[in-house]
Structure formats: C-alpha cells, structure tokens
Amino acid sequence: MTMDRLIGFLIGMLQRFEKWDKAKLAKELRELFYFINKQVFKQIPSISAVGGILVGAWVSSTFTTSRFKGTLASFGMIKGGTHVVSPATYRFLSIFLPIITAGITAYVIQKTLKTYREKQLDRNMARVASLGQEVQAELRERLTLLEKAKEAGLLSAGEYQTKRANLYQAYSKALPSKIEEFIIKKLT
C-alpha cells in the first residue's frame, strides 16, 4: 500500500511538471546556477570570515553542554566536545567568540593594509617628485580638483584617500602585480 502511494505521488509530480512553463523554468534554473557558480567559484571568503569559521569549528569540537555527550566523546564513542560547559557559556563560545574573532581579524587586516597603502603612497609620491614639472603640474591640478570634490561633500575621507593614492600610482607608472592586486582585493 505504501509503495502504491509513493508511485501515485511521483506520477502526480511528473504530470504537474509537464504543465510548467518550460521557458520560465529554464530562466529560473539559469539564475540559480549563476548564483551557485558565483558563491562556489568566484568568491573567496575573507580572512576574517575564515577565522570566525575556524574558531566556531574549534568550539563545537571542544565543548558541549551535555554531560552524556561529553562522556561519550571522552571515551571516543562519538565525535564532539569533551569539555562540558553551561548552556550560557556554550552559547557565548559558539556565537560570540567567532564573531569577536572575525571582528578582531578584520581590524588587524585593515590596519595592516592601511600601513601597506601608506608606504606604497610614500613610494609613489617620491617617484612622482622625480618626474618633470609638466607631469607634476598636471597631477597638482587633478589633486586640487579632488580636494574640491571632498570639500563639496562629494567624496568621503576614505574615497578621497583612495582616489589620491590611485592618482599617484597612475602618475608614478608603478603598476601592482596581478597577484598583489588580487590578494589585497580579497583581504578587504
């Protein structure tokens, strides 16, 4: 009797599938595969996200709230945490600790990148200073225009710094390597 119901259910599903709009289904499947492809192949998680995931995995493999599960894990009968903690402590460890780790990692990376970018800007400014007067005058004009855009409120301080660094890099003729550019983009 159960097998008959299962076969009837499957036949009903196939009959409903036959009535679906094939063009709409194909469009939806293309869109679904686009997002799957984007998530799996085109996005690399940030270092801070990886840090949070690793800490979360460590917490789940080290701690538990159940004495029974902790005992079984300590004898090697199941995989999981061997250290028993209270539910509130476990919640803190499993939720807030990975978030705090991700935040601290993002902070350290941003500070490191800021220092790197400042050094790179200093190098580019030194290169531009050794160029001809015409090039320096052209750069000063663009920097003045950029300054006016910042004062008018069209650019934030961060956008201003980025555009300023990009101008110096463009005029210094120092192009970053593709690997260096890829790593910096993925870290930020």
Secondary structure by P-SEA (a helix, b strand, c coil): caaaaaaaaaaaaaaaaaaccaaaaaaaaaaaaaaaaaacccccccaaaaaaaaaaaaaaacccccaaaaaaaaacccccccccccaaaaaaaacaaaaaaaaaaaaaaaaaaaaaaaaaaaaaaaaaaaccaaaaaaaaaaaaaaaaaaaaccccaaaaaaaaaaaaaaaacccccaaaaaaaaaac
